[in-house]
Amino acid sequence: MTSFVKPENALKRAEELINVGQKQDALQALHDLITSKRYRAWQKPLEKIMFKYVELCVDMRKGRFAKDGLIQYRIVCQHVNVTSLEEVIKHFMHLSTEKAEQARSQAQALEEALDVDDLEADKRPEDLMLSYVSGEKGKDRSDRELVTPWFKFLWETYRTVLEILRNNSKLEALYAMTAHRAFQFCKAYKRTTEFRRLCEIIRNHLANLNKYRDQRDRPDLSVPESLQLYLDTRFEQLKVATELELWQEAFRSVEDIHGLMCMVKKTPKPSLMVVYYVKLTEIFWISDSNLYHAYAWLKLFSIQKSFNKNLSQKDLQLVASSVLLAALAVPPYDSKHGASHLELEHEKEQNLRMANLIGFNLDSKLESSHVLSKSNLLSELVSKGVLSCAIQEVKDLYHLLEYEFFPLDLATKLQPLLNKISKLGGKLSSASSVPEVQLSQYVPALEKLAALRLLQQVSKVYQTMKIESLSQMIPFFDFSAVEKISVDAVKQNFIAMKVDHSRNIVLFGSLGIESDGLRDNLTVLAESLNKARAMIYPPVRKASKTGDRLPDLADIVDKEHKRLLARKSIIEKRKEEQERQLLEMEREEESRRLKLLKITEEAEQKRLAAEYEQRKNQRLRREIEERELEEAQALLQEAEKRIGKKKGSRKPVLDSEKLSKQTLMQLALTEQLRERQEMEKKLQKLAKTMDYLERAKREEAATLIEAAFQQRLLEERMIHERNQQLEVELSKQRHEGDLKEKNRLARMLESKKIFQERVISLRQEEFSRRRAEREEHIRQIIQARKAEREAKRKKIFYVRCEEERIRILREEEEARKREEAERRKREEAERKAKLDEIAEKQRQRERELEEKERHRKESLFGGGRSADAPARPDVAPGSQLLESGTAAPATAAAAAAAGPSPAKYVPKFRRTEGSHPNAPPPESDRWGSSRPDNRPSQPDSWRSDDRKPAFGSSRTSWSSSRVPSRARTDR
């Protein structure tokens, strides 16, 4: 392995080796440089080296070398300059494609040259035997040898690039472009095997992308740009699969697209979904899945009607007619009649899977017959308005097949409609995303449906019919085809009929008689009779005598049962404990086994790693020895060639097996040094000889050069004089010609002036007219703008005045409201102040009245103590009267003299009349009450709660609570 100080040196060395025809050595030198750990930092010269490297790989068709080099270069520039890797890969694919195209252009018969089933397969043994047995090679074989290797290399190039760019978020666009070019390669050259492998490669890349989510530079499918690239790749895969008619691979591509949509939970653009459903309809139609084909058409119609606003009415009618005809083409019977439970479950799962692909959300708990069916489909078509958008002939066909009952002339009514429908269809307009609609493809299925409907209707009317009559009623098919159709219908329990060829008749039966419910009628009858007999004659139960003999048997049985239950629970607990212990032991044993297995695996991995390292070292040592031996042999051969070129020289005896690389290099260096010295001596001698010769030539040529110079001067002077004379003569001739032309044109001068004046006057008049029109137009525009500005100014002035008026009114209203609020606050404050003043005067007046009452009571209680000495000093007289019910005559007389009886309420101002007999009576106010002063009395709500007069039972409590306290105060 040669080491270089700079990468440029490796590039120069490779170019030198290429110039001498050693491309393999140049490729190996560049490969060693690229894979070396010394140049792991990206540099600009590395890009040039990679360009030269891929050119050599393409020229020599070394795909493995190209893959290794690109992988190493990806490691170098992944995080530094990924654009460089992109340019190198693009250059690599361009070169491979160019070489393949050159090889194809050289071949004359491309179809025969590419007649290979598998580009990756080796030659078959019979081909090898044929190539050795036959002496002459034909043109096909020569073309195969010329074209096929380059196409193999191009296919290997696409695989290499896809493998290098997988799971790389920075080169997603290049990955998508490579996949598209690989698809086009398979499409252009009908490479079905390679297309399947390509689809599987891309599918595995996506699976690994989802499996290993912790990679550093993995693409993120949640980003719209990445998702769009992946979807475009899958849709291109779907298109190419349908064009190559690989329907199984096309269906897998549909599943890939659906899985990608479910993975990111986003729906692609409507244009892509149209392509999706168009291809899905083709796949289902090829696979004879008419029901799924019709559902796919329904989704396609919904998308076109909802999102394509430029769709014409004619195109919409064609699409709706296709949907309706596809729904009618579905067989009217269930294809799984009488199937087993396992088959029904399988059909249910398949229906759910297809419904998810088509885009219908269905309930998995429903029966398989209710998931997707023709009846549900037709009801959806009617509810979604598809029937109203279809062509009239298709509507008539729908009504005849589904609703009308014409057992004898159904075919004659359907025949003209089918003929018209078969002529409809074709390419749609550019506004529609559906490229083409052909209604004629549904005609065979509709004819089969018409035959089934006719047989069904005839079976309801007739019991027997001649075969000739039935054949005349069904003109679409001969009777053998009708018989096959009827066999399938009878098998699926759609109709009940038999064909008797001996009597040449057809027998129709009833489905009710031949239904599954009457097949087991004897078994059902026997079970019913047994039940009836058991109800009429119930079995007699014998009375047991054990109860008489053992009266406590029930208690004993109950206790025994409880004991057994307790024992059972104990046994269960013991079993559970034992199982738990066994599980613990098994878990421990498993952990020990896993530890031992882990230790064994680690030891095995270490041993394998050591063996791998040992084999690697041996391989490297062997490769180094082989490379040194090759270099030694090359040096030996070069030395022999150099020695053999010298005449008369004696070749040294060299043994290539015994000489080492160092010895050969020393011999080569010695020989090169000797040759260099001899060459220098020869050059010195030759230089001296050349100097002598050059000096002699210059001495002899000096006189000759001077003579030639003088001769040249003389010749040039003569040539100059001759040219000058010729120019003077030509000038005179041109002047004379110009004078003649002037005299010839002078007679037209007056006409020219008249024409010029007429044109100028016309143009002046046109200019004046247009200028006047323009000035008039400008004046009108100015007046209109003035009027507009005046109107706008008046409008603005009116608006401003109105706004000012509204503002003034609003301010006046607000000022009025503020003044009203202030006035109310002021009145409230004055009223409150007056109320406070009245309350204060009332309290003052009450205090004066209380003082007067206190003086009166003091005077009253003073007279009473002198008259009734034994009375209780701490109890008021009124209280004593209320408690005892009797009083002394003196006390009663004193109380009568003092005022009214305490049993009746007496106001305070009345009570003071006895103590002040000379006081004038109080004046009554306007409410009818009398006050000691002339102030009006206050309402009861203004007084304090403790000063309100009490009535009823509260009089006693007031007298008994307040009077004694005043008496105590007096004491």
MIVOMI-735862 format. One record per residue (C-alpha): x, y, z. Coordinates in pm, whole numbers, plus 50000, padded with zeros to 5 digits. Each point is the difference from the previous one (the first is absolute). Example, Ala and Ser with C-alpha at 12.3 -4.5 7.8 and 13.67 -1.06 7.14 Angstrom:
512304955050780501375034449934
***
This chain:
500005000050000501575032549883499715029850237499835035649871500775031850187497265019149816496894986949823501035018949686503004977449966497744969549988497935016249726503145008049797501294964750047496654985849883500035021849688503534988749921498994963650034496945006049780502155015849731502184969149983496954977049993500084987150361496465008450106499834972250256503015013550186498595035349983496694987950140501764981150278502085030550091496945022350024498134972950193502814997650253499985037750044496225001950046499844971250248503025012350195499385012950352502485027849938497615020149782496804999250205499645038249997498295013849690502135020349758499275014849661502534977349818498114969650131497035009549780502195000449688501464966750106496484985550038499055012449653503034982649851499344969350216496404995449881501105005749640502494971650034497384977950168497545006149716502594994449729501094967150156496494990650128501244996050357496785003150196501424987050326502845025349995497525027949928497784989650291502924998350246501335033649890496635017350021499354985850347503375012750123499425033949838496565002050164501664994850339502475027949921497575026849883496734990550173500225027550263502275024449812498985003649637497244976649896499565019149674503324985849881498714964550050496895009249804502045013049707502204968949997496984976850000498325019849721503214997949795500204962650066496424993949881500505022649698503064980849889498304966350049496925011049804502135014749723502014968149962496854978949993498465022549733503154997849791499924962350021496324999649908500585022649704502654976049872497604970650016497704994849703497334977950155499195013050349497184975650077502174969849925502965015250181497985005550316498354965749998501344991550344497704989950284502265011250282502845025449978501554987250323500044963249899503114984049856500134981949671498134967349983501954967649943498274993349668501005034849877503634993450092499914966049823498445015949693502635027349992502804974250008498454975249757498985025049732503015015349833498295030249847498265026850204496895015649861498965035950015497624993750290502784985650209502355028649919497305025050087499374981850326503675002050089500095036949909496805013450158499164977450293503165006650209499425037549988496384996250100501074977650283502425026650113497335027249971497614979350211502764994250256500635037749999496385007350093500084974250277503285013850136498755035850004496734990550170501894980250262502355029250070497275026550015497494980450212498995015150333501825032649924497895030950066502415023349819499814981549669496324990949984499495017849669502924981349840498654967150138496595007149847501585010349667502054967749991496914979150072498115017749719502854994149755500144963450100496244997149941500385015849656502854976049921497774970350083497135015049803502055008649690501624965749968497154978550142502094987550292497314983650212502344979950224502125030450082496865020450066498824974950261503405000950167500045037849991496595001750169501164975750266503165020550061498045032350048497494981750222502814986650220501535034550026496735014150134499614970850242503515005850136499245036950028497074992250230501854972750185503115019850093498635033350118503095010350196502215006049698501635033749977499215011149646496834979949934497265017749803497025013150193496774990549827498055025750199501725027349795497765008349698502915001149753501304965450097496514985249996499355014649655503234985049862499164965550136496435002249867501205011149654502374970249991497234975650094497595014849744502664997549729500524963850105496254994149968499855015749652502944979749866498594967850151496695005049818501755008949674502134968350026496784980950088501504986950322496685000250181501194982050312502805025150044497565028349926497734987850279502964998550238500855035549896496455010450089500464983850340503295018750041498285033349927497174992150241502484989550269501935032149951496815020550035499034981050316503505004450139500015038049978496205003550039499815024849712498084998649674501945009049683498875026249753496804993049803501964997349675502054971350144496924983450146498395000849655503004980949859499764976150297496354991449933500464998549621502724973750040497934982350264497074996949758502314984949738501424974950249496574989150123498654997249646502914978049891499564977950309496234995949928499135016950333497025018949862498675010450340503275016150110500365014849651496615017150039500845013250347503285014349868498075017349720497625014650259502895015250197501515013349678496685016349907499735016050346503505014949977499455013049647496685015950091501295015650323503435013249902500045004049622498135032449940500995001349631498354966749918497585003449710496474986150009500784974549727502994986350189497964998350320497294980249818502564975549864501564994550343496584995750165498964975749727503184979950059499214998350372496444988249937501014974349736502764986850228497434995550277497614982349763502794976949879500304985150349498424964950013496605000850173500734970050225502414993150283503024980649883500494983850343496614983450035500274968250205503645006950091501544989250329500495022450298503735002749931499395011049641497435025550115502435014550254502685001449734497615018249766499075024350277503665008050066500585004649628497015023549973501245020750292503465001549845498635010849663497695025150165502995015850174501885001849671497035015849823499385024250288496744987850156499844998450379498014968950087499024982850322501964967950048497204985350217497624997649704499534968249804502084994849690496955003449777499205034250145503485015049971500165005449624497084989749784498275009649677496805010850174501875023850232501955013349704496905007449794498325017350295503115021750043499955008949631496425012050028500615019350323503135017449870498375011249675502044978549763496864987349826498855035449923503345008549834500144969549772499054998549634496354992949919500774966549831501814988350313497085010850218497594980449781502274969850019500125002850380496205001250030499534970549763502464977650182499095009250357496315009650010498144989449683498464965649948500044989249632500694962749991499314996249626501405031349836502685011650247502814991949755498335018349713499655031250214503614997950121501614993449659499735035849856501115015150331503094977950010500835009049639499865037250083502044995750317502714980649816500565030349775500335024950287503235009450175503435011949898502585024650126498815026650238500905037049993503235013350144498145013250307499254964450112502694979750174498524967649864501734993849666497414978149827496614983950060498864970049793496424988850066500264971449752502044979250247496884994950212497864986349718500944962550049499325002150374496715017949936498964973449746500734973150260497965019350258497155003749752500044962249942499864993850376497145024750048498084984449713500454964950144498925012550342496855016649863499144970449777500364976150297497335019950183497534997149710500674966149836500694965250129501194984949670501265015849681501524987349681503695005549945499365015749657497665025950153502455008450274502835003749746497895023849794499265020850312503755003950072501675011349676503265009550171501304964550046499464965649860498384974150222503314984850117501055033550144496545004550153500334965650154503355009050160498525032250139497014981350138502244973850166501805027450194496705016250094498534967250123503184992650193499735033750175496284994250071498925029049776497544979949791498674964350000499994983549658500904967649824500764992649636498544968149851501824994149672498114968049936496705018749976501675032549885498375020450279501015021250300498334993550338499665028850247499494994050372499395019950318502805011550226497744996850303499564962549953503714993949945501205022750279502374988750270497255001550264498134969849855502974977149955499924988350361496234998550032499894964450140502465008850275498055031050092496734980349998501434973350232501265025850247496645017850002498124967250060502294991250292499365033850159496224996449954500014964850150502005012350302497475027950053496984976649972501434970850201502515014050248502284974150168498794987450345502325007350289500134973650281499755012350357503154995050203499844983450343503425012750105498505032150135497824980850245502824978750119502555028450038498245031950103503295019150054501424990249667499635035049853502035015950281502654973349975500235004549625500245037750042502784997350256501844974649789499655022549701501445029750193502844978450126500784988449651499935036049873502415010850272502254970449923499835008849631500995036150069502924987950215501104976549724499725028049746502115022850217502594972850044500014994349625500415037049936502835001850252501654969949842499575014849652501425032850120503004982250146500424980549676499795032349804502605015950224502254969849955499445000549624500665037449990503224995750194500984970849781499195020649692502035029450127502944976850072499624984449658499835034549835503105011250188501834968549896498765004249646501115036350001503434990450128500214972749735498895024149729502535026050113502734973949998498864988249657499915035849873503485006150135501224968049838498345009249670501405035350022503474986150069499694975549710498705027749775502885022750100502464971849944498544992349657500005037049919503665003550095500884969049802498105013049702501675034150024503424983650038499304977649704498775029249791503095020250090502274971149907498154994649673500155036949919503745001250078500564969249787498055015949711502005032450033503254980150010499024980949687499035032749828503355015550090501784968749879498215000849667500705037249958503704994350073500124971749747498355022149737502505028250058502974976849989498674982449692499755032649804503765006250025501934985049717502924978450096499175001150369499994968150196496854992150196500594993050366498794966950131496955008850219497934974650183496545015050069499174974850266503125006150209500365037649959498125022050242498355033249939502815019550171502694983449786498115006749681499395036050097503735004450074500924985149662497465022349826501285031150176503634991549912499064994649639498035032449988502935019450152502424985649744497665007949714499495035350129503775006250011500494987049647497085021149880501505031450157503334994149825498264995549666497985031550054503125020850079501724987849685496925006549791499595035150144503605009149910499524987749644496755019749967501715031850118502674997049727497444993549729497745028850109502885024950000501124989849650496465002549863499515034950137503305012849855499094987149654496415012850015500795036350105500865012349643497094981349847497565015150247501165035749915499604994649625496564985150047498975029950213501005025349730498164980049733496914999350220500075038050044500115005649626497094976749935497825015650267500665035549865498864989849651496894982950140499095031450199500285023049693497884976349792497254997950264499935037950041499535005449627497234974249992498185017250289500115034149821498464985449686497254982850199499165032750181499625018449668497674973349870497825000850313499785038549981498874999149635497374973950084498665020850289499685030649772498024980349746497694986750272499465035550130499065013249654497614970549954498195006450330499915038349967496844998949782498024984150285500875026950254496825020749947497734969450031501864990150314499485034350155496255000149910499534965350148501945010050310497905031450052496754980249952501094973650253501135026750248496725019049968497944968350050502014990450300499775035750137496224999349967499864965650166502285012550276497865031350057496804979650007501414974650245501495027550217496585017550014498304967150088502604993250263499625034950150496204996050001500354965850165502415013850258497625029050069497114976150052502134978750229501045031150198496385011350033498904965250106502784998250255499145035050126496364990050039501034967850168502345018650237497265025650072497484972550075502534981750211500885032250184496315007550065499464964450117502995002350232498795033750130496504986150059501394969450177502255021350217497135023750087497754970750084502734984250213500575033450176496255003650062499774964950137503075006150213498515032450142496694982750072501844971550167502055024050211496875019850096498244967750095502984988850204500195034250171496284998650074500364965350144502955011250213498085030250128496984978350074502204975050186501685028050197496605015150079498734966550122503104994950210499585034950144496314994850080500804966250152502715015550213497625028050112497244975350075502404978350195501265030350192496415010450082499174964850108503104999050220499045033550150496404988550063501294967650152502375019350227497185023050112497774970050062502684983350209500465032950193496305002550056499784963950120502885005950238498135030550143496814979950033501844971850171501535024850242496575014550076498594965150048502814991050230499335030750214496304991950004500604964150106502415011350269497395022850141497404972449965502134973150161500955023650284496285004550105499284963049973502824989950243498615022350272496494985549964500984963249964503104992650202499944961649987500155000749615503064984949832502475026949924501404982849689496704993249818497885026349826496405004850114498704991449661501924967150011498624991250340496485005449874500604977649705501664972750208497684998050303496765011949846499155020750314501225033650124499495022650303497395027149977502585026750055502164986849713497004998049770498915034850093503505013349941500164982449666496575013749906501085034950101503264996949808498444990049664498224972249819500274963750091503194981849904497934972649835499325024049711502705015449779500625036650076502265020949771502965017850151498635034649951496814989550186501984986350287501665033950066496685017950057499734987650358503485012050096499475033749825496395010150046500625035449888501574991149665497975010249697498514972249789502114990549698498895009749658498994972549760501894997749673498564991949662500104962450065497805004350301502654995250271500865025750265503605009450082501375020050290501595023749744498715012349670502104975549783498274973849788500264964650125502184974949813498794967349858500734968250193502544988949742502215030150089500134991450370502384976650170498684964550060500395002550376497795031750009496984986249814496844996450213499224964050092496504985549989498394969850165502364978250199502925023149935498495026450232500514978050302503574991849906500735037149943498565009750337501694971450184503385005249840500455037349990498165014050299501804979650265503355009549850499045036650032498864993450355503354983950076501705029649845497975023550220500954980350308
***
